[in-house]
Every structure is written in C-alpha cells, then in structure tokens.
Amino acid sequence: MQNFIFIYFLFISCFVLSQNNTHSVYLIGDAGEYTQPGDALLLLKKELLFNPNSTVLFLGDNVYPEGLNASDSNSVVRLKSQLQILNQYKGNVFFIPGNHDWAAQKSKGLNRIIAQQKFVETYLKDSTSVLNKSGQAFLPQNALPGPQSVLITKGVRIVFIDTQWFLHFHKKNKTGSIKKTKNQFYHTLDSLLNISKQNNEQVIIAAHHPIYTNGNHSSKKQPLRFLINYTPLKIFGWLGLDRLLSQDIDNPSYKKLRKQLLNIFNKYENITYVSGHDHNLQYFKNKNKYIVSGCGSKLSWLRKKKRFDSVYQSDDKTGFIKISCEENNKQKIEVYRVGEQSFLIEK
C-alpha cells in the first residue's frame, strides 16, 4: 500500500512538473472597438487569471477608428477597456500596432503610435502586476518596423514586427533612409530566425497583417485596383483611394511585403506567424503555421470560396486563439469562442 501511495504521488508530481513546462500564448487582435470590455475580452480575462504562466499578445487595431488621440476621450477608454482586464494578471503582455493605430493610414499616424506606446507602458507599470510591467510592452518600439525579439521562456521566442510601417504612405521613423531601414529589417529578421533555428527554439512572429487569409482583405477588388495602380487613373490613388486599398493582400506594397517575408520564412520550419486584421479566426499550415486571430471586438465575413486552403476558419463569434508551447517544439492550438467550450484544432 505504501509503495502504491509513493508511486501515486510521484506520478502526480511528474504531471505537475510537465504542466509547468507548458507556456501558453494567447492571441487576440482588433479588440479596440468598445469602451467597455466586450465578451471576448471578458473571456480572455478569465483565462489569464487562471493561467499566469502565459503571455498575451494584442495583435493591433487596439484603438478604433484612428488610434489613440488624447483629445478624444472615447479613444482613451477603448484602449483602457483592454488594459483593465490585465490589472491582476501575472504573466507577460505585449501590444503591437495595426493600421488603425497608425491613424487609419493617415498623416498623424506616427504621433498616434508614439502616444499609444507611452500610454500602454505607463498604464502597465502603474496599474498592473504583469511580469514585464517595467520593461518594453509595446513592440516594435518607437514606430520602427522591428524586428524585436523576446525570449519569453526557455525555447520559445516571440519576434515582433510592424507590418503597417511598410504600408504607411506618410511620415514614419527610420534608421537612415527608408531603403536602408527595409534592408536592415529583412537582414535582421533572417539572422534572428537562423539563430533561433540553431538554438532549437519555437518562434512566434507577431504582426498585424496576415500572410494568408480568406477574409475580406483577400478580396481582389478588380478592376478598381488595377486602374488606380497601373493606369493614368492612379491620380485617384494619390488622392487617397489607394490608402484604403493598401490593407488588402493584392495591393502592390502588401504583395511585395508578403513575398519578401515568405522568402525568408520558407527557409525555416519552426515558425508560427500570428496576426489579426481580418475579424475572424483562421489557421493555415504548410512548412510553417499561420494564424489569424482578429475578432477581439468585431466580426467580418470569410469567403465562401476559399482563396487559400485552411485547417480551420470561423467568422460567426468573437474570440481568440491560444498556443500551448511544450517541450521539443511541440504546440497545441486551441480556439476560444464566446459562449462555447474551447476546443483543440491541433495537438
């Protein structure tokens, strides 16, 4: 009997230790619509308080409609609606910018990003118990494209990039020229991924814009796109129409960014790219994994005819996705939708 009890408690101890070696990463994007926490944020809060051995990523569009404007009280409370669910949270928190945070692609974008970075990091430091409250929590820093990386636990690295920086037509921070900043970005990203591969790390790349999507932003919108990019009618693009279409994957600037990122990603097999932007949940898998988790406060349709083959997609309930990072580069991917039990889509 004593031997049985000993073996039983040994088993329980090993189980607990194995559980502690799992680090959860919660993905929620486009959560900046409401002035009070909506159902998806309240569900996330419950999960975060239950699981402090975790990291939460807010994947951009943290403040609708045009980023953080100190003179607009509604924009402040929209951002606070996300921050306040973190007051008792003990894990890591990171925010990244989306196109709406860049003043919806308008000229005040740079100032709005700098203001949001300062507001987020001040709030986390003064009003929360998050693990990284005294460090950088709004990444990439200083309205630059990145990449910046954080080793959140042994064997798991998050790389932060600002994809809107590449699509923004107005003033933005740079290191030297725009061309030099872009070249440095791609070189550094490739180097980071190469080092992570050598160190046998799982890499999560956090961005706002998807690489693959069957959502609204995958619409071809022809012939309008062709006319304003490749004919004399491009004058209407210069007057602002192209700013609106810049958020779709068939926009020339977006296509170029996507192609260059994939050229780098396809050299590796340890990447999970996570994004928001389209207001639904999607999961794609080839050599690497690609997740869209952009329904933190909004919903938008998915194409009836898929443009890309997906493992999972839904567009009828708000929610978020969790990645459980385990040893030996194993991951479990779990979907949380408001009003439902969570379920695994990969284990």
TAZI-V294745 format. One record per residue. N is the residue number from 1. SS is DSSP state (H for helix, E for strand, C for the rest). OMEGA is omega in whole degrees, 0 to 359 (999 if undefined). NEAR is the number of other ideal C-beta (glycine too) atoms within 10 Angstrom. Layout:
n = {N | N}
ss = {SS | SS}
omega = {OMEGA | OMEGA}
near = {NEAR | NEAR}
This chain:
n = {1 | 2 | 3 | 4 | 5 | 6 | 7 | 8 | 9 | 10 | 11 | 12 | 13 | 14 | 15 | 16 | 17 | 18 | 19 | 20 | 21 | 22 | 23 | 24 | 25 | 26 | 27 | 28 | 29 | 30 | 31 | 32 | 33 | 34 | 35 | 36 | 37 | 38 | 39 | 40 | 41 | 42 | 43 | 44 | 45 | 46 | 47 | 48 | 49 | 50 | 51 | 52 | 53 | 54 | 55 | 56 | 57 | 58 | 59 | 60 | 61 | 62 | 63 | 64 | 65 | 66 | 67 | 68 | 69 | 70 | 71 | 72 | 73 | 74 | 75 | 76 | 77 | 78 | 79 | 80 | 81 | 82 | 83 | 84 | 85 | 86 | 87 | 88 | 89 | 90 | 91 | 92 | 93 | 94 | 95 | 96 | 97 | 98 | 99 | 100 | 101 | 102 | 103 | 104 | 105 | 106 | 107 | 108 | 109 | 110 | 111 | 112 | 113 | 114 | 115 | 116 | 117 | 118 | 119 | 120 | 121 | 122 | 123 | 124 | 125 | 126 | 127 | 128 | 129 | 130 | 131 | 132 | 133 | 134 | 135 | 136 | 137 | 138 | 139 | 140 | 141 | 142 | 143 | 144 | 145 | 146 | 147 | 148 | 149 | 150 | 151 | 152 | 153 | 154 | 155 | 156 | 157 | 158 | 159 | 160 | 161 | 162 | 163 | 164 | 165 | 166 | 167 | 168 | 169 | 170 | 171 | 172 | 173 | 174 | 175 | 176 | 177 | 178 | 179 | 180 | 181 | 182 | 183 | 184 | 185 | 186 | 187 | 188 | 189 | 190 | 191 | 192 | 193 | 194 | 195 | 196 | 197 | 198 | 199 | 200 | 201 | 202 | 203 | 204 | 205 | 206 | 207 | 208 | 209 | 210 | 211 | 212 | 213 | 214 | 215 | 216 | 217 | 218 | 219 | 220 | 221 | 222 | 223 | 224 | 225 | 226 | 227 | 228 | 229 | 230 | 231 | 232 | 233 | 234 | 235 | 236 | 237 | 238 | 239 | 240 | 241 | 242 | 243 | 244 | 245 | 246 | 247 | 248 | 249 | 250 | 251 | 252 | 253 | 254 | 255 | 256 | 257 | 258 | 259 | 260 | 261 | 262 | 263 | 264 | 265 | 266 | 267 | 268 | 269 | 270 | 271 | 272 | 273 | 274 | 275 | 276 | 277 | 278 | 279 | 280 | 281 | 282 | 283 | 284 | 285 | 286 | 287 | 288 | 289 | 290 | 291 | 292 | 293 | 294 | 295 | 296 | 297 | 298 | 299 | 300 | 301 | 302 | 303 | 304 | 305 | 306 | 307 | 308 | 309 | 310 | 311 | 312 | 313 | 314 | 315 | 316 | 317 | 318 | 319 | 320 | 321 | 322 | 323 | 324 | 325 | 326 | 327 | 328 | 329 | 330 | 331 | 332 | 333 | 334 | 335 | 336 | 337 | 338 | 339 | 340 | 341 | 342 | 343 | 344 | 345 | 346 | 347}
ss = {C | H | H | H | H | H | H | H | H | H | H | H | H | H | H | H | H | H | H | H | C | C | E | E | E | E | E | E | C | C | C | C | C | C | C | C | C | C | H | H | H | H | H | H | H | H | H | H | H | H | C | C | C | E | E | E | E | E | C | C | C | C | C | C | C | C | C | C | C | C | C | C | H | H | H | H | H | H | H | H | H | H | H | H | H | H | C | C | C | C | C | E | E | E | E | C | C | C | C | C | C | C | H | H | H | C | C | C | H | H | H | H | H | H | H | H | H | H | H | H | H | H | H | H | H | H | H | C | C | C | C | C | C | C | C | C | C | E | C | C | H | H | H | C | C | E | E | E | E | E | E | E | E | C | C | E | E | E | E | E | E | C | C | H | H | H | H | C | C | C | C | C | C | C | C | C | C | H | H | H | H | H | H | H | H | H | H | H | H | H | H | H | H | H | H | H | H | H | C | C | C | E | E | E | E | E | C | C | C | C | C | C | C | C | E | H | H | H | C | C | C | C | C | H | H | H | H | H | H | H | C | C | C | H | H | H | H | H | H | H | H | H | H | H | H | C | C | C | C | C | C | H | H | H | H | H | H | H | H | H | H | H | H | H | H | C | C | C | C | C | E | E | E | E | E | C | C | C | C | C | E | E | E | E | E | C | C | C | E | E | E | E | E | C | C | C | C | C | C | C | C | E | C | C | C | C | C | C | C | C | C | E | E | E | C | C | C | C | E | E | E | E | E | E | E | C | H | H | H | C | E | E | E | E | E | E | E | C | C | C | C | C | E | E | E | E | C}
omega = {180 | 178 | 179 | 180 | 179 | 181 | 180 | 181 | 175 | 179 | 180 | 180 | 179 | 179 | 180 | 179 | 180 | 178 | 182 | 179 | 177 | 178 | 182 | 175 | 180 | 185 | 177 | 182 | 172 | 185 | 190 | 183 | 191 | 176 | 171 | 181 | 177 | 186 | 181 | 179 | 178 | 175 | 178 | 179 | 179 | 180 | 183 | 180 | 179 | 188 | 181 | 178 | 190 | 176 | 175 | 179 | 171 | 197 | 173 | 191 | 181 | 179 | 172 | 356 | 187 | 174 | 185 | 179 | 185 | 180 | 179 | 185 | 179 | 180 | 179 | 183 | 174 | 178 | 179 | 180 | 176 | 183 | 187 | 177 | 184 | 189 | 181 | 182 | 185 | 183 | 180 | 178 | 174 | 173 | 171 | 182 | 172 | 183 | 179 | 175 | 173 | 178 | 180 | 176 | 182 | 191 | 180 | 185 | 183 | 180 | 181 | 179 | 179 | 180 | 181 | 178 | 181 | 182 | 182 | 186 | 176 | 180 | 182 | 181 | 188 | 193 | 184 | 176 | 184 | 187 | 184 | 185 | 179 | 180 | 181 | 181 | 176 | 189 | 354 | 183 | 167 | 174 | 172 | 185 | 187 | 357 | 169 | 183 | 178 | 173 | 188 | 174 | 182 | 176 | 180 | 181 | 173 | 177 | 185 | 176 | 178 | 183 | 180 | 177 | 183 | 184 | 185 | 185 | 187 | 185 | 177 | 180 | 181 | 174 | 188 | 180 | 175 | 181 | 180 | 180 | 178 | 181 | 179 | 179 | 184 | 179 | 181 | 179 | 179 | 180 | 179 | 181 | 178 | 178 | 179 | 177 | 179 | 180 | 178 | 180 | 164 | 180 | 172 | 177 | 184 | 181 | 178 | 187 | 180 | 168 | 175 | 175 | 171 | 181 | 184 | 183 | 174 | 182 | 183 | 177 | 175 | 6 | 184 | 182 | 179 | 185 | 185 | 178 | 190 | 178 | 177 | 178 | 178 | 174 | 177 | 174 | 179 | 181 | 173 | 182 | 181 | 176 | 179 | 181 | 182 | 185 | 180 | 187 | 177 | 172 | 184 | 181 | 178 | 179 | 180 | 178 | 181 | 181 | 182 | 176 | 180 | 177 | 178 | 184 | 185 | 175 | 187 | 180 | 183 | 189 | 165 | 182 | 184 | 186 | 173 | 172 | 171 | 192 | 180 | 179 | 181 | 177 | 180 | 181 | 168 | 173 | 179 | 182 | 181 | 185 | 169 | 178 | 189 | 181 | 177 | 179 | 182 | 174 | 173 | 190 | 169 | 180 | 175 | 175 | 184 | 172 | 179 | 178 | 182 | 174 | 182 | 170 | 176 | 183 | 186 | 177 | 175 | 181 | 183 | 181 | 176 | 172 | 174 | 183 | 182 | 180 | 177 | 176 | 177 | 179 | 166 | 181 | 189 | 181 | 174 | 177 | 184 | 177 | 182 | 168 | 177 | 180 | 180 | 171 | 172 | 178 | 999}
near = {5 | 6 | 7 | 8 | 9 | 10 | 10 | 10 | 10 | 10 | 10 | 10 | 10 | 10 | 10 | 10 | 9 | 11 | 10 | 9 | 14 | 17 | 21 | 19 | 26 | 22 | 28 | 26 | 34 | 30 | 32 | 27 | 18 | 18 | 15 | 11 | 19 | 19 | 15 | 23 | 22 | 12 | 22 | 27 | 19 | 12 | 18 | 22 | 15 | 8 | 18 | 15 | 15 | 25 | 26 | 26 | 25 | 30 | 29 | 29 | 30 | 32 | 31 | 20 | 15 | 18 | 29 | 24 | 18 | 11 | 6 | 14 | 10 | 11 | 24 | 16 | 14 | 23 | 24 | 17 | 21 | 27 | 20 | 16 | 21 | 24 | 14 | 12 | 23 | 15 | 22 | 23 | 25 | 24 | 27 | 29 | 31 | 30 | 22 | 25 | 29 | 29 | 22 | 19 | 20 | 15 | 11 | 16 | 26 | 18 | 17 | 24 | 27 | 16 | 19 | 24 | 22 | 12 | 21 | 21 | 20 | 10 | 19 | 24 | 14 | 8 | 14 | 20 | 13 | 25 | 18 | 18 | 18 | 10 | 12 | 14 | 24 | 24 | 24 | 23 | 16 | 11 | 23 | 19 | 26 | 22 | 23 | 20 | 22 | 19 | 12 | 21 | 16 | 10 | 18 | 21 | 20 | 23 | 23 | 24 | 25 | 30 | 25 | 28 | 25 | 22 | 20 | 25 | 16 | 13 | 12 | 19 | 15 | 16 | 11 | 9 | 9 | 12 | 9 | 11 | 17 | 17 | 12 | 16 | 21 | 15 | 11 | 16 | 21 | 16 | 11 | 20 | 23 | 13 | 13 | 21 | 15 | 8 | 12 | 10 | 20 | 24 | 23 | 27 | 26 | 31 | 27 | 28 | 28 | 29 | 22 | 23 | 27 | 24 | 26 | 17 | 22 | 19 | 16 | 12 | 14 | 9 | 10 | 14 | 19 | 13 | 15 | 18 | 16 | 12 | 11 | 7 | 13 | 14 | 10 | 13 | 21 | 11 | 10 | 11 | 17 | 19 | 19 | 13 | 20 | 19 | 21 | 20 | 22 | 17 | 21 | 13 | 15 | 20 | 12 | 13 | 22 | 19 | 10 | 15 | 20 | 17 | 11 | 17 | 21 | 12 | 13 | 15 | 12 | 18 | 21 | 22 | 23 | 24 | 27 | 32 | 30 | 30 | 25 | 27 | 29 | 26 | 21 | 21 | 17 | 13 | 12 | 18 | 20 | 24 | 28 | 33 | 30 | 33 | 29 | 27 | 25 | 21 | 18 | 15 | 14 | 23 | 15 | 6 | 5 | 12 | 15 | 17 | 10 | 17 | 14 | 16 | 20 | 15 | 18 | 11 | 17 | 26 | 23 | 29 | 25 | 22 | 26 | 17 | 24 | 18 | 11 | 7 | 14 | 11 | 18 | 15 | 20 | 19 | 20 | 24 | 20 | 15 | 9 | 11 | 7 | 14 | 10 | 11 | 16 | 13 | 10}
